[in-house]
Amino acid sequence: MATAFDHGHKDLVLAVDYNLYGNRMVTASSDHTLRVWDKEGDAWELMDSWKAHDAEVTDVKWNGPFTGEMLASIGEDGIFKVWEEDPLERPNSHKRFRRMYQLWSPTKVPFMSLDFKNIGADTFVALITRDAYLMICEPVDSDDFRDWQVLTQMYVCPTPPRTEETSFRVSFHHEKLPGWHAIAAGLDRKSIGLAVAAMEKVIIYRTDRDRQLYVAAELHGARKLVRDVSWANGAMRGFDVVATASKDGLVRVYELTTPLPSGSTPASAEKDQDSPRTSSEISRSKEQRRAQSGIGAGLAGSPQANVTGQGSSGDHSRIKHDVKLVSELREHEGPVWRVGFSPMGDVLISSGDDGKIRTWKRAFDASNGTAEWIEYSVVGTRPDEEETPYEE
């Protein structure tokens, strides 16, 4: 059931995000403010609101749940900010969320998208600017979010002309482990996956055994800008699923499979991954851990990540994905702006300029052994429109 309520912002709402449990929501607006809402029964109650930026707030994300009640935002003022809730401050005091950290865009061009990933106590954040500059950061101390370090920073494509419309989005693979198919092919169990929408394509990045970022695949097919990208959970399905929303009006769903190295089997690939390292590999790994605990080439000022070259000699952890475009969903009547998966990865949600929120489910056709995504329901965002479910 769809529930409408007055968000209270004085201008357009540009971003919305829920916490892991779905009982807290944050809204970001062109009026420069953030608003945090708690679910009480069937209603949303305002917990606090505050001026977060000196310009439009373009994206916001919850972090957690293991790091407290924390969120991050970016704005047209070119600043990334981390906020932490102070439960000692009373609700609606405009002081309940205090700023822990801020980072100015190094290119002096505003950030366009952000996303969090958690692996145990480790937290990572990906940021990308409007001129294609990608940054991946982590706290210097996993228990202290007042100081962050840059792990990787690079341009993901040539910088677009200032007069050209641009679109860049980031989406981590949020599960703790990569898919079993990728691990069986040699991917490190601690590898981090990141999907980056860069203009008309999507780049899939992975980290290898040495925590170096590299390109594992590229997703093509969009005829106009890719407005959003989402990486589905479901590591046990045997392949990865990534969805995109495009200005050309289509939602596209891709499946990423991982071929095994020639002459190997899943068992031998996993055994090779767990085999003892040489003394030189152990020494190099220890040096990297002293400098950083996450991915990338190192802190700011270190050599740039080797994103396209080969890893260390004999390193089979730089697996490559085979990409298959499995569905092009055309029901939206206009550009599609947002796309996302349910926590289980079995339901896809999209929204666009037609004012409709559409849900999709993956249907398997036993007669020919193929699967496709079909529209499951439509929710109208206008007062005179209601939810239209489809019979299965």
N, C-alpha and C positions, 0 to 999 in steps of 0.2 A: 504494500500500500504506500502510495506517495503522500508525503506530508509537506505542506507549504507553510511557511512562517515568515514574518517580517524580519529580514536580516539586520535592519537598523543602520546600514552603511549609508553615507550621503552620496555615493557614486557607485559605479559598476563593481560587482564582485568579479575579480579576475582569477581567483584560485580558491579551491576548497580541498581540505585533506582531513581524513579520519585517523584516529590512533589505531593501534593494533586490534583493540577490542571493539571498536565501533561505537563506543559510548562517549567519545569526545570528538569535537569537530572544531577546526579553525578555518576562518574565512579571511581572505586578503582582498583589499579593495583599492580602487583608484583614489579613494579619499585619504590614502597614506596610512591607514590603520589596519590592525589585526583585531579579530574578535574570536574569543574562545568560548565554545558552547559545551555544556554538559547535558546528556540525555536524562530526563526525568520522566519515566513512564513513556508516553507517546509524544512528549513535547521536548523541545530544546530550550534550555535555560541559559541565559548569558552569564558566563563566569567572570569575564573581564574584557576590556577593550582598551587599546592604547595606540598612540601614534608611533609607528614602527620605523617609518622612513620619511625622508623629505621629498618624496615623489611617489608615483604609483607603486604599489606592492604587487609584483607580477607573479610570484610563486611562493609557496609555503609548504613545508613538510614537517610532520611529526617524526621524532626519533624515538627509539625505545623498543620494547618497554623496559629494558634492563638498565637504562641510564637516567631514570627519573622522568619527570614530566618536562620534556624538552622539545623545542621546535626551532626551525630555522626559516629565514625569509630572505628574499632578494627583492630589490626595487630598481626603479629607473634612475635612482641616485647612484647606481653602480656599486652598492655595498651588499655584502653577504653578512647576515647577523644571526647569532645563536642566542636563543632565549631560554631561560629556565624558570620554572614556576617556584615561587616562594609561598609555601602553604601558610606561613605566619601572617601574610598580608590578607586583609579581608577581601572577599569577592567584590568586583566592580569598583575597586579603589584606583584603577588605572596603574597600579604598581605591582600587581601580583606576579607578572612575568618580568624578570630583570634581564638586561642584556649581559651575556657572558663574554661575547667575543664579536669582533667585526673585522671584515677583510674587504679592502677596496679592490676593484677589478684592476689587474696589472696592466691591461691594455687601455684603460680609461673608457672602455665601452661597457655598458651595463650587462650584467649577467642575465641570461634568458631562461635558465632552467636549473634545478637542483634535485638531488636525490640522496637518501641515506642508505647505508647498508651496515648491518651489525653481524659480527661473527663472535659469539661469546661476549667478552668484555670489550672487544675492539670495535670502534666505530669509524666508518669511512663516509665521506661526502664527496659527491661529484658535482662540479659546477661547469657551466659552459656559457660563454659570452655571445653576444650578437655578432661578433666578428670571428666566430669559430674557434675560440681559444678554450681548450678543455683543461680543467684542473681537478686533481684528486687529492684530498687532504685527509689527515687524521689528527686527533689530539696528540700532543707531545707525551702526555700522561693519560692513560685511558680512564683515570678517575678524576681528571681535572679538565674541564672544557673551556678554560679561560685562555689556553694557549694551544694553537694548532700549527701543524707543519705541512708544507706542500710536498707531496710525494712525486707527482707527475704533472707536468704542464707542457702543452703542445697545441699547435693548430691541427685540427682534424681534416681540414681542407683549405684550399686557397682562400684568403680573405675576400669576401664579396665586396663589390663596389658599394660605397655609401648610399648611392641612389637606388640600390636594388633591395627588394623585399627579401628578408631572410627568415629562416626557421631552423632552430637548433633545440633539441630536447635530449635529456639523459634518463636512462632507466636501468638500475642495477637488476641483476638476477638475485632475488632476495633470500633464497633458501641458503642454509648453512653450507651444503655441499652441492657441487655441480651434478648434472645428470649422470646416472650410472654408466650410460653408453659412452660418455666422454671420458670418464675415469677409466673405463675398460680399455679405451684407445690410447691411454697414456697421460691424460690431463691430470695435473696435480690436484689432490683432494682439497687443498686450500686455495685453489685458483678462484679468482673473482671474475665474474662476468659483467660487462657493461654494454648496453645498447645505446648508441648515439645517433639520433636523427640529425643528419647534416644535409640541409637543403632537400634534394629530391631522392636521397638514398639513406640507408641506415647502415652503420658500421658496427659490427659485433667485435668487441675487444675481450680478450682473456688475459690472464697472467700465467706465465710459465713457472717451471720449477724454481727459477731464480727470482721470482716475483717481478719479472719484466713484462710490461704491457705489449701486446702484439695484436694484429688483426687476424681474427679467426674466420670471418665471413663478411660479406656485404650483401645487403638486401636491395634489390632493384625492382622496378615495375611502376612506381609512382610517376605520373605524368606532370605533376605539379609538386609544390612544396609538401614535405611530410611535416604535419603539425604536431604529431604526438607519437610516442612509441611505448609499448608495454611488454614486459617479459613475464610470461606466466610461470607460476609455481607448478610443481609436478615432476620432481626429479626421477620418479620411478616409471614414467611412461615410456621411456626408451628413446625420446627425442625432445628437443626444446621447441617451444611455441612462442613466437613473437608476433604481435599485432601492431599495425600502423594506422594512423588517421591522416588523410591527405586532403589538400586543398582541391584536388580533382573530384571530390565527393565520394571516394571509395574508402572502405575499411578493408585492409588486406591482412591475411593471416598466413604466416610462413612457418614451415616445419624445418628444423635444423637437425640433421642426422650426422653422425660421426663415424666415418669408415675406419676400420681397424688398419693399422700398418700392415703392409704386405708381408705374408708369412707368419703373422702372429695370431693368437687367439685371445679372447677376453681374459682368460686365466693367466696367460703368459705376460700380457700387457700389465696387468695389475701386479704380478710378481716382480716385473722389471721396475715398476714405479717404487716398490717397497724395498728393492735390493739395496745393500749397503753402498754408501757413497765413497768415492775415493777421498784421500786425505786432502787433496786440493779443493774438492767440492765442499767438504766439511768446513775448511778454513774460510772459503769464500762466503758460505752461508752464515757463519758466525759473524763475519765482518758486516754483512748486510743487516743482520738483526741488531747489531749495536747502533747502526745508523737509522734504522726504520723497522717498523713491524708490519707494514702493509705492502702495497704494490707500487710499481713504478721504478724509475731509475734512481731515485734518491731525493734528498731535500732540494729546495730551490738552489740553483747554482751547480748542481751535479750534472753530469752528462745526460743528455736527453734520452728518453726511453727508446730502445731499438724495437719499433713497432712492426716493422716489415721484414727485418732480417732473420736469420736463423739464430737459435739459441746456442748454448754451449755445446761443444762437441759431444755427440752421442745423446743429446737431450731430445727425447721423443715427446716431451710434455707440450710442445707447440702443435697441438692438434688443429686440424682444419675441419670446418663444417661443410657438408653438402646442403644446399638451400633449395627448398621446394615451395613455390607459391601455391597454397592449397585452396584458398578462397579469395574472391574479390566480391565484397558485399556492397551492393549498389542501391540499397533502399533509402539512404539519406538523400534528401532533395536539396543539395547544396554542399559547400565545403564541410568537412568533418574536422572538429577541433580537438576532441579528447577521446581517448580509448583506454580501457583498463580491464584487468581480469579479477575475478573473485579470488579469495584466498586459496581455494583449492585448484584454481586454474581451469575450471570446467565451464565457467560462464564468462562471456565477454560483454562489456558494456561500452557503448559509444554515444557521443552527442555531437550535434552540429548546428549549422545555421538554420536548419529547418525547425528548430525548437523542440526536437524530439530526442528522448533518451531511449535508445534501442538496446535490447539484450539479445544475445546469441548463444546457442548451445551447439556443441559438436555432436553431429549425428553420424552413426556408422551404418553404411549400406552393406549388409552381409552378402548380397547377391553378387557384387563385384569387388568386395573387399576394400572399398574406398570410404573416406570420411570427409564430410564437409560441414561448415558452420551454417546453421539456419536461424532465421529470426524467431525469437521465442516470445517477446512482448515489446510493446511500445508504450512509453509514458510521455504524454504531452505536458509541456511546461506552462501552457497557458491555462487560465482559470476554467475555460469552457471545455478543456480536453481531459479525458480520463485514460487510465491504463487500459490497453487492449491486449489481453493475453491471447496466445495462439494455441490451438489444440495440438497435442503431441501426436 
